[in-house]
């Protein structure tokens, strides 16, 4: 990951944050745009070469320009949304779609040189947010340079959190003036993230790396379950570590970025888990998928469909594969069951400790079991469940 390299800190974070602090207020967006563009091209080189990285940056800037062409309230906002979605599908999902059974002659449309441009999932969701909010009249008054700074702010480019322009612009126009406090808190948060990554997440990898068909078949009955739980904590420490580094890095600029994780594994139902796990993604899915579909203002059957569709979008956003679709369906089904249960048995204002403990245990185990579909293909995940069941 980019965030745990010396290049990130020495070539980009420290010089860019110092320059941002030193220049006049009207030059601050320029510092972000220039450093973000250089960051994108530099780290894209490792993926597909500098020329291709520059081309991808050009595509993203073109998408950004499209989002500025129409007036607030114009129906042309759909054009900006579709351009962003098609770019994401082309880069991330093309081979997945053309290689599906029944999609045609195997390999005939396969893109052998396919690669993922840096941060494409986060770019796309921020483009869609801007296009939709501009249509609604909720994103107005920013200059094109400020918009580019919003898109190219490199600390959040790769692993989020997913920003909203309404939150970012006030901080950009009036960053915190307290250098010492910002750097003290920013560096502390970065060190916390690095500790999570190198001490906790990497240690747990030594257990979760056994989540493959051969090791599962050779293991004792309960060993795969322990490996799966190790992965559940590994992905939490990994992802929250990158969030810590992103938030700490932003603090060095004097810019505040919203939190993304809030003790999700301590929640007592699946809905609460998703309100505290990757919170910026959950808010995005709620605002731009679930509510436009109709949200909760529909019949129970329609609400169930809305939940299933939203969580399958969440699954596909994480990766192109049937296992990610299965993971999204797993969580969607869990949310439908939870909603049905609470409709039949409404929760009390102050649930008993026993009920809260039972809710936590069920939620924790359900989430951990779901990670099987996230980290393995579907047949291997089902094999793990069969082995744990003793068959």
N, C-alpha and C positions, 0 to 999 in steps of 0.2 A: 504494500500500500504506500502511496505517495507520502502520506503524512508522517511516516516514521523514517524518512530519509533525511540525511544532512542537506541534500540539495534543496529540499523544501524550506528548511529553516534558514540556511545561509545565503542561498541565491534569491529567494523570493520573500519569505515572511519578514525577516529583519529589515532588509533594504526597503521594501515597499511600505512597511508600517512606519518606518522612520521618515521616509519621503512624504508620506501622507500627513504626518504630524507637522512637517516643516513648511509645506507649501501653503499658499493662500487658499481660502475656502473655495474659490471658483476653479482652482486647479486640482482639488482633491479627487473629483471624478476622473480626471485625466490619469492620475496616478493609478487608480484602480483599473481602468480600462487597459492601459499599457502593460501593467504588471500581470493582469489576468490573461491578456492575449499571449504574452511571453510564456507564462506558466502553462497555458493550454498547449502551445506548440512544442515547448520543451519536453513535457511529459508525454505528449502524443507521439513523439519520435520513437519512444520505446515500444509503442504499440504497432505503428504502421509507417513510420518514417516521417520526417519533418515536412515534406511536401504535402503528404496526405493530411497531416495534422493541420497545416495551414489551410488546406481545402475545406476540411471540416469546420474550422473556425469561420471561414467565409460563408459556409452554409448556415451556421448559427447566426451570424450577423445579418445574413439575408432574411432569415426567419424573423429576427428582431425588427428589421426594417418593415417587413410586411405588417407586423402588429401595430405599426405606427401610421399606416396609410389611411385608415378609415377614421371617421369621426366617432366620438362616443355615442353609443346607441345604434350604430349602423349594423345591419345584418351581415355586412362583410366580415364581421369578426369570425364567422364560421370558416372563412377562407384561411385566416391565420391559424385557427385551431387545426384544420385538416392538414395544412402544410407541416405543422409540428408533429402531428400524429403519423403522417406518412413517412417523414424522415426517421422517426423512431422505429416504425415497422420495417422500413427498408434496411436499417443497420442492425437492429436487434432481433427481429423476428422472421426475416425473410427465409432463412434456411429452415427454421422450425416449421413454417407454414408449408413450404414446397416439399418438405420431406415427410409430411404426414401421410399415413396410408390413404390412398384414394386421391391424392393430389396430382396424379399424373405419373409419367414414366420416372422411376427413381433416378435421381441425379441429373435429370435433364435441365432443371432450373436451379440447381445448387450453385451457390456463390462460393467457390473454393477459397477466395482471398478475403472472405468476410472478416470484419473486425469491429470492435465497439469503440466509437469515438469517446474520448474522455468525458465522463459525466453526462452522457446523453439523456439518461432517464431524468436527472434533476433539471437539466436544461429544458427538456420538453414540458415537464409539469409546470415550470415557472413561465414558459411561453404561454401555455394554455391558461394559467391563472391570469396573466396579464391581458390576454385577448378577451377572456370572458368578463373580467372586471372593467376593462375599458368599454365593452359593450354596455355593461350595467351602469356606467358612469361613476364607478367607484375608484377608478385609476385615471386621474386627470391631473394636468398641471406640471408634469415632469418633463424635463428636456430630453432630447434623444441621448445626449451624453450621460445624463443621470440614469436613463433606462439601461444603457450599455453597462454602466457601473454596477447596476443591480444584477444584470445577467453574468458579468465577468468578475464578480467578487470571488477570488479564487479560494479563500478558506472554506466556502460552502459549495464549491463547484463539483466536488467529487462525491462526497458522502453526506451532503446536507448540513443542517436542516433545510427543508424546502422553505424558501423565504416568500414573503408577501411584500410587494412594492410599497404598500401603504405603511408597513412597519419599517422598511429599509430607508426610505427617503428622508424622514425626519432625522434619523440618526446620521445620515450622510450630510445633510445640510447643517446639522449642529452636533458634531461629535463631542464626546466627553472631553473636557479640557484638562482633566486630572491625569497627567502622564504617569506619575508614580503609582497611584492607586490602580490604574488600568493595567500597567505592566506587571505590578505585583500579583494582581488577581489573574491576569491572563497567563503569566508564566506558571503560576500554581495550577491552573486548570489544565494547561498543556502537560505538565509533569504528571498530573493525575491520570490523564489519558494515556500517556506513554507507559505508566506503571500498569494500568489495566491491560494494555496490549501485550507488553513483554513479560510481565510477571504472571498474570492470570490467564489471559486468553491463549497465549502460546503454550503455557503449561497444560491447559485442558486439551489442546490439540493432540497431545500424545495419547489421549484416550479416544477422542472422537475420530481419529484417523482410522480406527478399526471398523468404522461403519461401511463395510463393503461385504459383498456376498460371501467371499471366501472366509473371512474372519468370523462372520456371523454363524456360518455353518459349523466352524470348528470350535466355537466358544461354548462355555457352560450356559445353562438356560438363562440366567439373569444378567450375565455380563453385557449383552447388547443393550439392555435397558439402561444400565449404568453408563455405557458409552453415549447413548442417546441423551441422557440427562447432562452429561459433560458437554455435549454439543450445544444444548440449550443455554448453558451458562457461557460457553465459549462465544456464541454469536452475540449474546448480550454484552459481554465485556468487550468484544471486538467493535461492535457497532457503537456502543456508548463511548468507547475510547476515542473513536474518530470524531464523534460529536463533541466530546470534551476538548479535543485539539482544535476543532473548528471554532467552537465558542471562545476558547482561550485566545486563538489567533485573531479573531474578530475584535476581542477586547484590546489587543495591542494597537489597533487602529482607532480605538475609542468608540467602536460601534457595538451595539448590543444585538445579539442573535438569540432568539427564543430557545428555551430548553426543548429537548427531544425525547428524553426518557425520565420517568419519575417513579422509580421502584415498581416496575410493572409486575414483577413476580410476587408481589405482596397483595395483589388485588383479589377481591372475593367473588368476582364473576367475570365472564369473558368480555362483556362490554366495557367494564372498568379497565381490564387489561389493555384493550385497544385504545382507550383514552389516555393511557400512560406509556404505551410502547410506540416508538417512532411517531410521536404526537403530531409532528408537522405533516406526515403522510396521512395519518388518520383524519386530520382536519381537512386536508386537500381532497381526499376521497369523499368525505362527507359533503363538502361544499360544491364539488364539481362533478360528482358521479351520483351519489346517493340522493341528494336533494333534487337535482334536475330530473332524476327518474321518477320522482314523486315522494321520496322520503317515507315518513311514517304516516302521512295523510292519505291513506288508502286502505283498502280491505286487508285483512291479515294475510291473505294469499299473495296479494300484490306486494306487500311489505316484505314478505319472505323472498320473493323474486328480486326485489331491490337489494336486499342484503346479500343474496347469493351472487348477483351480478357484480356488486361493489367489491366483494371480497375476492372474486375471481380476477377482477382487474388488479387488485392488490397482489395477487399471486403472480400474474403475468408481468407486472411491473418489476418484480424481484428477479425474474429470469424467464428465458424462453425454453419451456419444457413442459411436458405433461405432468411432471411431478409438482411443478409450481402451480399449475391449475388445480391439481388435487389438494395441495396445501391451502389454496384460497377457498376451495369448496369445503374443506374440513372446517375452517373457521367460519365460513358463511353458514354452514349447517349448525354449528354450535351456537351462533348468534340467533338463528331462527328458533332453535330449541329453547334457548334462554328467554327469548321474547314470549314464546308460547307459555312457558312455565310461569313467568311473572304475571302474565295475564290471568292465569288460572289461580295462582297462589301469590297474591300481591305481597311484596316485602313490607314488613313493619318499619316504622320510623327508626326504631332502635333494635335491630335484630339481636338475638341472643348470641352469646359467645360461641355456643355450640354450632348455631347456624352459620355464623361468620367463619368459624374454623372449617366446617364442612364445605362451605362455598370456596374458601381459599384452596383447600386440598383438591377439590374437583377441578377448579380452574387451572391450578398448577399442573396437575397430571394431564389434563386435556391439551394444554399448550405444549407440554413436553412431548406428548405422543405425536402431535402434529408436526414437530420438527423432523420426524422420520421422512415425511414427504418432501420437506425442504432440502434435506441434505443427500437423499438417495433417490434413485428412480423408483417408480411405483412398485414393480415386482420385488425389489430388494426390501422396500419398506414393509410390504405385506409379509415377506419372509421373516423379518425381524419380529413382527407381531406374532406370527405362528410359533417361532422359537420360544418367545417369552411365555406363550400359552402352553408350551410343553409338547407341541406337535411337530 
